Amino acid sequence: MVLTYNSVDGDGTMTYGGYSDAVVVNQDFAVHFPESLPLDKGAPLLCAGITVYSPMKHFGLNEPGKHLGVVGLGGLGHVAVKFAKAFGMKVTVISSSPSKEKEAMERLGADAFLVSSSMDQILAATGTMDGIINTVSATHPLMPLLILLKTHGKMIMVGAPEKPLEVPAFSLILGARLQRSSYLHSLCENQGKMMAGSCIGGMEDTQEMLDFAGKHGITADVEVIRMDYVNTAMERLARNDVRYRFVIDVANTLTPL
């Protein structure tokens, strides 16, 4: 596999992706961009969009009427909410930031919002979700998320934390026992769940995703920047100070010779 950027190509040179002066693409790896999608807001779908679309499709989490949880409201999460709503699903956003509730509910159209650190909210929603798309790349507890799943529910990991995450076996096999105040909540009747991972998607799925996005008007929320702003943008990315993707406007950055 040769990655789009920061990878060694077949001739021994490095790939630079969108930072390249010129790009030659094998026709088998090109996709048709729907005319209805603006290039700036559609560009992140080629990464963030397919990353959430592919597991939703292949794990059956794209069926109308099903309940999907989206963990994390960032670059991946906000697109997952848009796709899920276009599929006709009920969507609950699960976030560690209570301040994101208004964004999730009023602007993105989520049906519900849970604060991941609130055990009252988590317990109230126990066993209600058919699936979860987990987009978080920071270390976080998994057991509170797994107990949200119905029997045979699926949590798909698309975020990639640097440190290993702990997966209590009983939360997959028999549910979980949670210590809260002075008594135990036994959730052992909520049995049998699946946890899996997914990484981007193939060319066929990518074209299908773009066509679906074009039909339903799904785009990423972006901030368009000039090339000379890249270093500042990287600093802001480290602070999570972007909603939700930077897009470099190369054409309007170039200076005519």
N, C-alpha and C positions, 0 to 999 in steps of 0.2 A: 504494500500500500504506500502510495506517495501522497502525503498531505498537501493541501493547497498552499500552505505557507510554513516556513521554518522546518522544511523536510528536504532530504537529499533526493534529487530527481534521478532519472535513469542515466543521465550523462554526467552525474557527479556534481552538478551545480545545485545551489539551494533554491527552493521555491519561495516566492515572496507574495503570493496571492494578490490582494488588492493594492499592495505597495509596489507592484511591478511596473516597469515602464511599458511593457507590452506583454500580451498573454496569447499563447496558442493553445486551443482546447480541442482535444479529440472529440469528434461529434458524438461519441457514445456517452460522453460526460457533460453534454450541454443540455439545458432545459429551455423550453419555451416559456417566456415570461408573459402572462396575460396582459393585454393592453389596458385592462381596467385597474391594474395594480400600479401605483406610483413607484418609481424605481427606488427612491430613498426609503419609503416606509415598507416596501416589499422586500428589500435586500436582506434584512435580518431573518426573514422567513426561511432562507436557504440554510440557516443554522438553527436558530431558536425554534422556528416553525416546524421543521421536519423532526427535530429532537423530541417534541411533544406529540406531534401528529402520528408518527410511526408507532410508538407503543400504545397509543389510544386505539389505533386500528388493529394491531396484531394481538392485543390482549382483550379485545372485545369491549373496550371502554369508550365506544363511540355510538352506542345505541340510544335512540331517543327514549327518554323517561328514566334512564338510569341515573344514579346519584354519584357524582365524581367529586372527590376532594382534591384540591390543588394546594400543595404545601409550598409556601414561598411566593410572594408577589413581586417578582423581579422580571428580568428579561425573558426568561422561559415561562414563568408563572402567568404573566399577564396575557401572553399569547395562548397558553393552554386554556385559560378561561374563555377567551374569544372563540376558539375552536369548539370547546365543549358546548357552549351556548348555541353555536351554529348547528351542532349535531342534534340539538333538542334535549340536552341533558339538564338535570338539576345540578348546580355547581355550588360547592362550599369552599371558600378560601380559608386556609389555615395558616396563620402568620404569627410570628413573635412580636409584631409591631401593631398595637391597637390603633395607631394613627392611620393605618392603611385601610381601615374598615370602610370609610366613606368612598375612597377610591375604588375599592373592590365592588361595593354594592351599587353606588350611584353612577359611576362612569363606565365600569366594565360589565355591569349587569349580573354579578354573582347573586345567588339566591340567599346565601347565608355567609356568616363570617365567624370563625372561631379563633380566639387567642390561644396559641398552643401551650402557654404556661398556665392557663386557667383550668384546673382539674374539674371545676364545676361545669364548665362549658364542654369539656371533653367527655365527661361521664354522661351528660345530658344527651350527647350525640352518639353514644356507644352503639355499635352494630347497625349504623344507618347507611353506610356508604358501600356501593358496589365496587368502587375502586379508588385509588389515590395515585396521583402523579406527584412524586416528591422531587422538587427542583432545587432543594437547598444544598449548598456546597459547604456549609459550615457544620461543625460537630453539633449534633442534636439528638435527643432521646427518641427512640423509635417506638417504644412500647405504647405511649399515649396515642400514637398514630395508628398502630395496628389494632387497637381495641375499637377504633372507629369503624372498622370493616365489618360487613356482614359475613355470614358463613360463606366460605369460598370466595371471599373478596380478595382483591389483588392490589398490592402496593408496588408500583414500578419506580425504581430509582433512576433518575436522569441527572440529578446533581451528583457531584463527586467530591465529598469531603476528603481532605488530605489525611486525616487520621481515621483509623478503623472505627466503625460504629458498633455498639453492643446490641445484639438481637436476642432478647430473652426467648428461649425456645417455647415456653408455655404461652407466650403471647401469639405464637403461630399455631400451636397445637390445641390448646385448651382455652385460649383467651388470656386473661391476666388476673392477678390478685393485687389490688392497689391499696396501700396503706394510706388512709385519709382520716385525719383527726384521731379518734379513739376506736374506730371500727374498720372492719375489712369489707371491701366491695368484691364479691365473688362474681366473676364474669365467665365462668367456665362453660356456660351453656353456649357461648358464642365461639363455635369451633371451626377449625380448618380454614387456614388462610394461606395466601401465596405472596412471596416477595421475590421480585425479579429486577433486572436492570436492562437498560436499553441505551444505545449510543447512535445518535443521528438516524440515518435511514438510507436505503438504496435509491438509485436514480428513478426507478418506476414510482416509488412512493413519493419522491420529491416532486416529480411532475404532477402526480395526482394531488398532492398537497397544495401546490401553486394554483392548479385549476380550481380546486375547492375554495381557496382563499379569494381568487378572483371573482368567483360566482357569488360569494357571500360578503365580499367587501372587507375581508379580514387583513389587517395590516399591523405592523409593530408600531409602538409609540417610540419615536426617535427624536434625537437632537442632532441636527445636521451641522457639521463643523468643517472648517478649512484644514488643509494638511498641516499648516503651521501651528495648529492648536493641539496636535496629537499628544505632545508631552504633557500638557495641562490636562487633557482628557484622561490620560493614563493615571495621573495623580487623583483625579476625581473618581475614576473607577475603583481605585483602592479604598476610597471612602464611601463607596456605594452612592455616589452623588450623581446619578443619572437616571432619568425616567424615560425609556428603560434601556435604550441602546444609542450609542454614538454611531453616526454614519458620516464618513468622510466624503465631502463633495470635491472629488479630485479635479473634475473639469473646470470648475470655477476657481480652483486654487492655482492652476497652471498659468504661468506668465508667458505671453506670446514672445517668441524670439524676435 
